[in-house]
Amino acid sequence: MARLVRTESLVLDSGAGNSTESNTIKQHYYPEGGWGWIVLLCGVAVQILCHGLHLAAGIWIRETSACFQVPLMQAGTFIHITITILLL
């Protein structure tokens, strides 16, 4: 059985020193003020677009069927797969 030998111990900084590491750890590196609203608006826009595109699937199926001259069932396969993935 191998013996466990401690060779070094960690020195814990109590914060009393003026090291650059302890000063920079308290800074915020992410932008503040207004970015949350932009992220929220982008998320809402994506949800509206995705929901609207899935609601328009019936029109797309007819247009695709007429354009490529294939049956409706074959043209709608891709739309049906995306709706199925959406509902998972």
Biopython code that builds the backbone (N, CA, C, O; Angstrom):
import numpy as np
from Bio.PDB.StructureBuilder import StructureBuilder

atoms = [
    (1, "MET", "N", (0.836, -1.165, 0.000)),
    (1, "MET", "CA", (0.000, 0.000, 0.000)),
    (1, "MET", "C", (0.892, 1.243, 0.000)),
    (1, "MET", "O", (1.882, 1.311, 0.729)),
    (2, "ALA", "N", (0.528, 2.216, -0.824)),
    (2, "ALA", "CA", (1.337, 3.434, -0.939)),
    (2, "ALA", "C", (1.010, 4.388, 0.199)),
    (2, "ALA", "O", (-0.135, 4.502, 0.634)),
    (3, "ARG", "N", (2.043, 5.063, 0.664)),
    (3, "ARG", "CA", (1.860, 6.049, 1.722)),
    (3, "ARG", "C", (1.540, 7.400, 1.114)),
    (3, "ARG", "O", (2.111, 7.776, 0.090)),
    (4, "LEU", "N", (0.643, 8.121, 1.733)),
    (4, "LEU", "CA", (0.340, 9.480, 1.303)),
    (4, "LEU", "C", (1.233, 10.436, 2.071)),
    (4, "LEU", "O", (1.234, 10.454, 3.302)),
    (5, "VAL", "N", (1.988, 11.227, 1.335)),
    (5, "VAL", "CA", (2.916, 12.161, 1.953)),
    (5, "VAL", "C", (2.545, 13.565, 1.497)),
    (5, "VAL", "O", (2.436, 13.823, 0.299)),
    (6, "ARG", "N", (2.351, 14.464, 2.443)),
    (6, "ARG", "CA", (2.069, 15.847, 2.101)),
    (6, "ARG", "C", (3.386, 16.590, 1.973)),
    (6, "ARG", "O", (4.185, 16.653, 2.907)),
    (7, "THR", "N", (3.590, 17.155, 0.778)),
    (7, "THR", "CA", (4.850, 17.848, 0.554)),
    (7, "THR", "C", (4.706, 19.357, 0.652)),
    (7, "THR", "O", (5.645, 20.035, 1.070)),
    (8, "GLU", "N", (3.547, 19.901, 0.275)),
    (8, "GLU", "CA", (3.331, 21.340, 0.335)),
    (8, "GLU", "C", (1.954, 21.607, 0.925)),
    (8, "GLU", "O", (1.050, 20.779, 0.812)),
    (9, "SER", "N", (1.804, 22.736, 1.536)),
    (9, "SER", "CA", (0.492, 23.132, 2.018)),
    (9, "SER", "C", (0.081, 24.423, 1.310)),
    (9, "SER", "O", (0.925, 25.220, 0.898)),
    (10, "LEU", "N", (-1.192, 24.604, 1.183)),
    (10, "LEU", "CA", (-1.697, 25.798, 0.522)),
    (10, "LEU", "C", (-1.743, 26.952, 1.506)),
    (10, "LEU", "O", (-2.114, 26.782, 2.668)),
    (11, "VAL", "N", (-1.367, 28.108, 1.036)),
    (11, "VAL", "CA", (-1.424, 29.305, 1.865)),
    (11, "VAL", "C", (-2.702, 30.046, 1.505)),
    (11, "VAL", "O", (-2.908, 30.416, 0.349)),
    (12, "LEU", "N", (-3.549, 30.259, 2.484)),
    (12, "LEU", "CA", (-4.801, 30.964, 2.264)),
    (12, "LEU", "C", (-4.601, 32.448, 2.524)),
    (12, "LEU", "O", (-4.089, 32.843, 3.571)),
    (13, "ASP", "N", (-5.007, 33.260, 1.568)),
    (13, "ASP", "CA", (-4.882, 34.705, 1.698)),
    (13, "ASP", "C", (-6.091, 35.217, 2.462)),
    (13, "ASP", "O", (-7.227, 34.977, 2.053)),
    (14, "SER", "N", (-5.868, 35.904, 3.544)),
    (14, "SER", "CA", (-6.967, 36.409, 4.362)),
    (14, "SER", "C", (-7.564, 37.685, 3.787)),
    (14, "SER", "O", (-8.557, 38.187, 4.313)),
    (15, "GLY", "N", (-6.988, 38.214, 2.734)),
    (15, "GLY", "CA", (-7.495, 39.438, 2.138)),
    (15, "GLY", "C", (-6.856, 40.680, 2.724)),
    (15, "GLY", "O", (-7.158, 41.789, 2.283)),
    (16, "ALA", "N", (-5.996, 40.527, 3.689)),
    (16, "ALA", "CA", (-5.363, 41.685, 4.300)),
    (16, "ALA", "C", (-4.319, 42.286, 3.378)),
    (16, "ALA", "O", (-4.049, 43.485, 3.439)),
    (17, "GLY", "N", (-3.732, 41.459, 2.525)),
    (17, "GLY", "CA", (-2.714, 41.943, 1.601)),
    (17, "GLY", "C", (-3.341, 42.713, 0.456)),
    (17, "GLY", "O", (-4.554, 42.658, 0.252)),
    (18, "ASN", "N", (-2.521, 43.427, -0.287)),
    (18, "ASN", "CA", (-3.013, 44.220, -1.402)),
    (18, "ASN", "C", (-2.548, 43.583, -2.706)),
    (18, "ASN", "O", (-1.927, 44.249, -3.534)),
    (19, "SER", "N", (-2.840, 42.315, -2.892)),
    (19, "SER", "CA", (-2.407, 41.635, -4.108)),
    (19, "SER", "C", (-3.343, 41.974, -5.260)),
    (19, "SER", "O", (-4.518, 42.276, -5.053)),
    (20, "THR", "N", (-2.811, 41.919, -6.468)),
    (20, "THR", "CA", (-3.622, 42.262, -7.643)),
    (20, "THR", "C", (-4.665, 41.190, -7.916)),
    (20, "THR", "O", (-5.729, 41.491, -8.456)),
    (21, "GLU", "N", (-4.384, 39.958, -7.557)),
    (21, "GLU", "CA", (-5.356, 38.887, -7.782)),
    (21, "GLU", "C", (-6.607, 39.085, -6.936)),
    (21, "GLU", "O", (-7.721, 38.914, -7.432)),
    (22, "SER", "N", (-6.439, 39.437, -5.686)),
    (22, "SER", "CA", (-7.615, 39.621, -4.826)),
    (22, "SER", "C", (-8.385, 40.881, -5.209)),
    (22, "SER", "O", (-9.587, 40.956, -4.954)),
    (23, "ASN", "N", (-7.742, 41.858, -5.805)),
    (23, "ASN", "CA", (-8.448, 43.067, -6.222)),
    (23, "ASN", "C", (-9.249, 42.828, -7.499)),
    (23, "ASN", "O", (-10.362, 43.339, -7.627)),
    (24, "THR", "N", (-8.713, 42.069, -8.436)),
    (24, "THR", "CA", (-9.408, 41.872, -9.710)),
    (24, "THR", "C", (-10.495, 40.814, -9.631)),
    (24, "THR", "O", (-11.367, 40.776, -10.499)),
    (25, "ILE", "N", (-10.474, 39.969, -8.638)),
    (25, "ILE", "CA", (-11.490, 38.912, -8.547)),
    (25, "ILE", "C", (-12.857, 39.497, -8.221)),
    (25, "ILE", "O", (-13.877, 38.866, -8.499)),
    (26, "LYS", "N", (-12.897, 40.679, -7.644)),
    (26, "LYS", "CA", (-14.162, 41.291, -7.264)),
    (26, "LYS", "C", (-14.757, 42.159, -8.372)),
    (26, "LYS", "O", (-15.873, 42.658, -8.229)),
    (27, "GLN", "N", (-14.035, 42.342, -9.463)),
    (27, "GLN", "CA", (-14.546, 43.150, -10.567)),
    (27, "GLN", "C", (-15.494, 42.328, -11.424)),
    (27, "GLN", "O", (-15.350, 41.110, -11.535)),
    (28, "HIS", "N", (-16.463, 43.002, -12.028)),
    (28, "HIS", "CA", (-17.402, 42.336, -12.918)),
    (28, "HIS", "C", (-16.887, 42.467, -14.343)),
    (28, "HIS", "O", (-16.574, 43.566, -14.801)),
    (29, "TYR", "N", (-16.802, 41.344, -15.037)),
    (29, "TYR", "CA", (-16.292, 41.355, -16.396)),
    (29, "TYR", "C", (-17.408, 41.237, -17.418)),
    (29, "TYR", "O", (-17.120, 41.039, -18.598)),
    (30, "TYR", "N", (-18.653, 41.348, -17.023)),
    (30, "TYR", "CA", (-19.754, 41.280, -17.957)),
    (30, "TYR", "C", (-20.411, 42.655, -18.036)),
    (30, "TYR", "O", (-20.417, 43.402, -17.058)),
    (31, "PRO", "N", (-20.963, 42.987, -19.202)),
    (31, "PRO", "CA", (-21.561, 44.314, -19.344)),
    (31, "PRO", "C", (-22.828, 44.465, -18.508)),
    (31, "PRO", "O", (-23.613, 43.525, -18.379)),
    (32, "GLU", "N", (-23.013, 45.615, -17.963)),
    (32, "GLU", "CA", (-24.178, 45.905, -17.131)),
    (32, "GLU", "C", (-25.010, 47.001, -17.791)),
    (32, "GLU", "O", (-24.493, 47.797, -18.575)),
    (33, "GLY", "N", (-26.250, 47.036, -17.481)),
    (33, "GLY", "CA", (-27.085, 48.157, -17.881)),
    (33, "GLY", "C", (-27.656, 48.060, -19.282)),
    (33, "GLY", "O", (-27.053, 48.563, -20.230)),
    (34, "GLY", "N", (-28.798, 47.429, -19.428)),
    (34, "GLY", "CA", (-29.482, 47.421, -20.706)),
    (34, "GLY", "C", (-29.318, 46.164, -21.537)),
    (34, "GLY", "O", (-30.143, 45.917, -22.416)),
    (35, "TRP", "N", (-28.311, 45.371, -21.306)),
    (35, "TRP", "CA", (-28.095, 44.170, -22.121)),
    (35, "TRP", "C", (-29.156, 43.114, -21.869)),
    (35, "TRP", "O", (-29.468, 42.332, -22.767)),
    (36, "GLY", "N", (-29.709, 43.075, -20.688)),
    (36, "GLY", "CA", (-30.747, 42.098, -20.387)),
    (36, "GLY", "C", (-31.980, 42.310, -21.250)),
    (36, "GLY", "O", (-32.605, 41.345, -21.689)),
    (37, "TRP", "N", (-32.331, 43.562, -21.497)),
    (37, "TRP", "CA", (-33.493, 43.853, -22.333)),
    (37, "TRP", "C", (-33.244, 43.467, -23.785)),
    (37, "TRP", "O", (-34.155, 42.997, -24.466)),
    (38, "ILE", "N", (-32.033, 43.658, -24.257)),
    (38, "ILE", "CA", (-31.702, 43.272, -25.638)),
    (38, "ILE", "C", (-31.775, 41.764, -25.795)),
    (38, "ILE", "O", (-32.299, 41.269, -26.793)),
    (39, "VAL", "N", (-31.259, 41.036, -24.829)),
    (39, "VAL", "CA", (-31.320, 39.571, -24.874)),
    (39, "VAL", "C", (-32.769, 39.104, -24.828)),
    (39, "VAL", "O", (-33.152, 38.191, -25.559)),
    (40, "LEU", "N", (-33.571, 39.722, -23.977)),
    (40, "LEU", "CA", (-34.984, 39.369, -23.882)),
    (40, "LEU", "C", (-35.713, 39.630, -25.200)),
    (40, "LEU", "O", (-36.479, 38.780, -25.653)),
    (41, "LEU", "N", (-35.494, 40.773, -25.812)),
    (41, "LEU", "CA", (-36.146, 41.099, -27.078)),
    (41, "LEU", "C", (-35.720, 40.161, -28.201)),
    (41, "LEU", "O", (-36.544, 39.772, -29.029)),
    (42, "CYS", "N", (-34.450, 39.796, -28.238)),
    (42, "CYS", "CA", (-33.977, 38.840, -29.249)),
    (42, "CYS", "C", (-34.625, 37.474, -29.046)),
    (42, "CYS", "O", (-35.010, 36.822, -30.016)),
    (43, "GLY", "N", (-34.746, 37.042, -27.812)),
    (43, "GLY", "CA", (-35.383, 35.758, -27.529)),
    (43, "GLY", "C", (-36.849, 35.748, -27.920)),
    (43, "GLY", "O", (-37.341, 34.766, -28.475)),
    (44, "VAL", "N", (-37.548, 36.839, -27.632)),
    (44, "VAL", "CA", (-38.962, 36.937, -28.013)),
    (44, "VAL", "C", (-39.099, 36.947, -29.531)),
    (44, "VAL", "O", (-39.994, 36.297, -30.070)),
    (45, "ALA", "N", (-38.225, 37.675, -30.231)),
    (45, "ALA", "CA", (-38.278, 37.721, -31.695)),
    (45, "ALA", "C", (-38.057, 36.340, -32.303)),
    (45, "ALA", "O", (-38.736, 35.967, -33.259)),
    (46, "VAL", "N", (-37.115, 35.585, -31.756)),
    (46, "VAL", "CA", (-36.858, 34.233, -32.265)),
    (46, "VAL", "C", (-38.070, 33.344, -32.046)),
    (46, "VAL", "O", (-38.437, 32.580, -32.939)),
    (47, "GLN", "N", (-38.699, 33.424, -30.886)),
    (47, "GLN", "CA", (-39.879, 32.611, -30.611)),
    (47, "GLN", "C", (-41.046, 32.970, -31.537)),
    (47, "GLN", "O", (-41.755, 32.084, -32.015)),
    (48, "ILE", "N", (-41.242, 34.257, -31.786)),
    (48, "ILE", "CA", (-42.319, 34.685, -32.687)),
    (48, "ILE", "C", (-42.061, 34.193, -34.105)),
    (48, "ILE", "O", (-42.972, 33.690, -34.763)),
    (49, "LEU", "N", (-40.822, 34.335, -34.582)),
    (49, "LEU", "CA", (-40.498, 33.880, -35.935)),
    (49, "LEU", "C", (-40.668, 32.371, -36.083)),
    (49, "LEU", "O", (-41.247, 31.899, -37.061)),
    (50, "CYS", "N", (-40.166, 31.624, -35.119)),
    (50, "CYS", "CA", (-40.274, 30.158, -35.205)),
    (50, "CYS", "C", (-41.729, 29.712, -35.162)),
    (50, "CYS", "O", (-42.131, 28.840, -35.932)),
    (51, "HIS", "N", (-42.516, 30.297, -34.278)),
    (51, "HIS", "CA", (-43.920, 29.914, -34.173)),
    (51, "HIS", "C", (-44.674, 30.299, -35.442)),
    (51, "HIS", "O", (-45.507, 29.532, -35.925)),
    (52, "GLY", "N", (-44.388, 31.476, -35.980)),
    (52, "GLY", "CA", (-45.038, 31.918, -37.208)),
    (52, "GLY", "C", (-44.678, 31.057, -38.403)),
    (52, "GLY", "O", (-45.529, 30.768, -39.244)),
    (53, "LEU", "N", (-43.417, 30.645, -38.481)),
    (53, "LEU", "CA", (-42.999, 29.790, -39.605)),
    (53, "LEU", "C", (-43.663, 28.426, -39.538)),
    (53, "LEU", "O", (-44.012, 27.853, -40.570)),
    (54, "HIS", "N", (-43.840, 27.905, -38.337)),
    (54, "HIS", "CA", (-44.516, 26.611, -38.216)),
    (54, "HIS", "C", (-46.014, 26.726, -38.501)),
    (54, "HIS", "O", (-46.627, 25.788, -39.011)),
    (55, "LEU", "N", (-46.601, 27.881, -38.170)),
    (55, "LEU", "CA", (-48.017, 28.070, -38.487)),
    (55, "LEU", "C", (-48.238, 28.215, -39.993)),
    (55, "LEU", "O", (-49.309, 27.875, -40.496)),
    (56, "ALA", "N", (-47.237, 28.714, -40.713)),
    (56, "ALA", "CA", (-47.348, 28.894, -42.155)),
    (56, "ALA", "C", (-46.964, 27.632, -42.925)),
    (56, "ALA", "O", (-46.808, 27.677, -44.145)),
    (57, "ALA", "N", (-46.813, 26.537, -42.242)),
    (57, "ALA", "CA", (-46.354, 25.297, -42.885)),
    (57, "ALA", "C", (-47.307, 24.839, -43.976)),
    (57, "ALA", "O", (-46.857, 24.311, -44.992)),
    (58, "GLY", "N", (-48.601, 25.023, -43.799)),
    (58, "GLY", "CA", (-49.565, 24.593, -44.811)),
    (58, "GLY", "C", (-49.380, 25.320, -46.134)),
    (58, "GLY", "O", (-49.507, 24.723, -47.203)),
    (59, "ILE", "N", (-49.084, 26.599, -46.057)),
    (59, "ILE", "CA", (-48.848, 27.373, -47.281)),
    (59, "ILE", "C", (-47.550, 26.926, -47.938)),
    (59, "ILE", "O", (-47.477, 26.804, -49.161)),
    (60, "TRP", "N", (-46.525, 26.682, -47.127)),
    (60, "TRP", "CA", (-45.233, 26.236, -47.672)),
    (60, "TRP", "C", (-45.355, 24.887, -48.360)),
    (60, "TRP", "O", (-44.726, 24.653, -49.392)),
    (61, "ILE", "N", (-46.166, 23.997, -47.788)),
    (61, "ILE", "CA", (-46.310, 22.663, -48.377)),
    (61, "ILE", "C", (-46.932, 22.768, -49.770)),
    (61, "ILE", "O", (-46.475, 22.108, -50.703)),
    (62, "ARG", "N", (-47.955, 23.583, -49.914)),
    (62, "ARG", "CA", (-48.590, 23.740, -51.229)),
    (62, "ARG", "C", (-47.641, 24.376, -52.233)),
    (62, "ARG", "O", (-47.562, 23.929, -53.377)),
    (63, "GLU", "N", (-46.920, 25.414, -51.821)),
    (63, "GLU", "CA", (-45.993, 26.083, -52.729)),
    (63, "GLU", "C", (-44.846, 25.158, -53.140)),
    (63, "GLU", "O", (-44.442, 25.141, -54.302)),
    (64, "THR", "N", (-44.333, 24.401, -52.196)),
    (64, "THR", "CA", (-43.250, 23.462, -52.490)),
    (64, "THR", "C", (-43.736, 22.363, -53.417)),
    (64, "THR", "O", (-43.022, 21.959, -54.334)),
    (65, "SER", "N", (-44.935, 21.883, -53.184)),
    (65, "SER", "CA", (-45.505, 20.843, -54.032)),
    (65, "SER", "C", (-45.692, 21.343, -55.457)),
    (65, "SER", "O", (-45.402, 20.620, -56.410)),
    (66, "ALA", "N", (-46.172, 22.569, -55.612)),
    (66, "ALA", "CA", (-46.376, 23.123, -56.950)),
    (66, "ALA", "C", (-45.056, 23.438, -57.643)),
    (66, "ALA", "O", (-44.928, 23.242, -58.852)),
    (67, "CYS", "N", (-44.083, 23.921, -56.897)),
    (67, "CYS", "CA", (-42.797, 24.310, -57.483)),
    (67, "CYS", "C", (-42.009, 23.099, -57.970)),
    (67, "CYS", "O", (-41.474, 23.112, -59.079)),
    (68, "PHE", "N", (-41.934, 22.050, -57.146)),
    (68, "PHE", "CA", (-41.124, 20.878, -57.495)),
    (68, "PHE", "C", (-41.943, 19.751, -58.113)),
    (68, "PHE", "O", (-41.394, 18.704, -58.458)),
    (69, "GLN", "N", (-43.243, 19.952, -58.256)),
    (69, "GLN", "CA", (-44.151, 18.980, -58.863)),
    (69, "GLN", "C", (-44.051, 17.600, -58.195)),
    (69, "GLN", "O", (-43.827, 16.577, -58.842)),
    (70, "VAL", "N", (-44.227, 17.627, -56.887)),
    (70, "VAL", "CA", (-44.227, 16.401, -56.092)),
    (70, "VAL", "C", (-45.544, 16.336, -55.328)),
    (70, "VAL", "O", (-46.208, 17.360, -55.164)),
    (71, "PRO", "N", (-45.933, 15.159, -54.860)),
    (71, "PRO", "CA", (-47.170, 15.063, -54.066)),
    (71, "PRO", "C", (-47.067, 15.851, -52.756)),
    (71, "PRO", "O", (-45.973, 16.100, -52.248)),
    (72, "LEU", "N", (-48.223, 16.235, -52.225)),
    (72, "LEU", "CA", (-48.259, 17.012, -50.986)),
    (72, "LEU", "C", (-47.584, 16.281, -49.828)),
    (72, "LEU", "O", (-46.905, 16.900, -49.008)),
    (73, "MET", "N", (-47.774, 14.967, -49.763)),
    (73, "MET", "CA", (-47.190, 14.195, -48.666)),
    (73, "MET", "C", (-45.667, 14.247, -48.704)),
    (73, "MET", "O", (-45.025, 14.352, -47.659)),
    (74, "GLN", "N", (-45.097, 14.175, -49.877)),
    (74, "GLN", "CA", (-43.641, 14.213, -50.012)),
    (74, "GLN", "C", (-43.113, 15.618, -49.736)),
    (74, "GLN", "O", (-42.049, 15.767, -49.136)),
    (75, "ALA", "N", (-43.830, 16.639, -50.159)),
    (75, "ALA", "CA", (-43.395, 18.024, -49.937)),
    (75, "ALA", "C", (-43.467, 18.400, -48.462)),
    (75, "ALA", "O", (-42.665, 19.205, -47.988)),
    (76, "GLY", "N", (-44.417, 17.827, -47.738)),
    (76, "GLY", "CA", (-44.604, 18.192, -46.340)),
    (76, "GLY", "C", (-43.760, 17.431, -45.355)),
    (76, "GLY", "O", (-43.862, 17.665, -44.151)),
    (77, "THR", "N", (-42.930, 16.526, -45.827)),
    (77, "THR", "CA", (-42.131, 15.706, -44.915)),
    (77, "THR", "C", (-41.200, 16.554, -44.062)),
    (77, "THR", "O", (-41.111, 16.343, -42.852)),
    (78, "PHE", "N", (-40.516, 17.495, -44.664)),
    (78, "PHE", "CA", (-39.569, 18.329, -43.905)),
    (78, "PHE", "C", (-40.295, 19.169, -42.866)),
    (78, "PHE", "O", (-39.840, 19.272, -41.727)),
    (79, "ILE", "N", (-41.414, 19.769, -43.243)),
    (79, "ILE", "CA", (-42.178, 20.586, -42.295)),
    (79, "ILE", "C", (-42.671, 19.735, -41.134)),
    (79, "ILE", "O", (-42.635, 20.174, -39.984)),
    (80, "HIS", "N", (-43.124, 18.538, -41.418)),
    (80, "HIS", "CA", (-43.626, 17.660, -40.355)),
    (80, "HIS", "C", (-42.508, 17.239, -39.411)),
    (80, "HIS", "O", (-42.722, 17.113, -38.205)),
    (81, "ILE", "N", (-41.324, 17.022, -39.957)),
    (81, "ILE", "CA", (-40.194, 16.646, -39.114)),
    (81, "ILE", "C", (-39.821, 17.803, -38.191)),
    (81, "ILE", "O", (-39.540, 17.581, -37.013)),
    (82, "THR", "N", (-39.813, 19.041, -38.708)),
    (82, "THR", "CA", (-39.468, 20.180, -37.839)),
    (82, "THR", "C", (-40.508, 20.385, -36.744)),
    (82, "THR", "O", (-40.160, 20.726, -35.614)),
    (83, "ILE", "N", (-41.767, 20.183, -37.068)),
    (83, "ILE", "CA", (-42.806, 20.315, -36.040)),
    (83, "ILE", "C", (-42.657, 19.213, -34.995)),
    (83, "ILE", "O", (-42.859, 19.455, -33.805)),
    (84, "THR", "N", (-42.309, 18.017, -35.427)),
    (84, "THR", "CA", (-42.103, 16.906, -34.487)),
    (84, "THR", "C", (-40.945, 17.209, -33.545)),
    (84, "THR", "O", (-41.049, 16.966, -32.342)),
    (85, "ILE", "N", (-39.852, 17.731, -34.072)),
    (85, "ILE", "CA", (-38.700, 18.075, -33.239)),
    (85, "ILE", "C", (-39.076, 19.191, -32.271)),
    (85, "ILE", "O", (-38.648, 19.181, -31.117)),
    (86, "LEU", "N", (-39.872, 20.150, -32.733)),
    (86, "LEU", "CA", (-40.309, 21.245, -31.869)),
    (86, "LEU", "C", (-41.103, 20.719, -30.670)),
    (86, "LEU", "O", (-40.981, 21.252, -29.567)),
    (87, "LEU", "N", (-41.905, 19.689, -30.876)),
    (87, "LEU", "CA", (-42.745, 19.161, -29.807)),
    (87, "LEU", "C", (-42.028, 18.175, -28.879)),
    (87, "LEU", "O", (-42.609, 17.739, -27.885)),
    (88, "LEU", "N", (-40.804, 17.826, -29.179)),
    (88, "LEU", "CA", (-40.078, 16.893, -28.306)),
    (88, "LEU", "C", (-39.761, 17.549, -27.030)),
    (88, "LEU", "O", (-39.151, 16.935, -26.154)),
]
sb = StructureBuilder()
sb.init_structure("model")
sb.init_model(0)
sb.init_chain("A")
sb.init_seg("    ")
for serial, (resi, resn, name, xyz) in enumerate(atoms, 1):
    if name == "N":
        sb.init_residue(resn, " ", resi, " ")
    sb.init_atom(name, np.array(xyz, "f"), 0.0, 1.0, " ", f" {name:<3s}", serial, name[0])
structure = sb.get_structure()
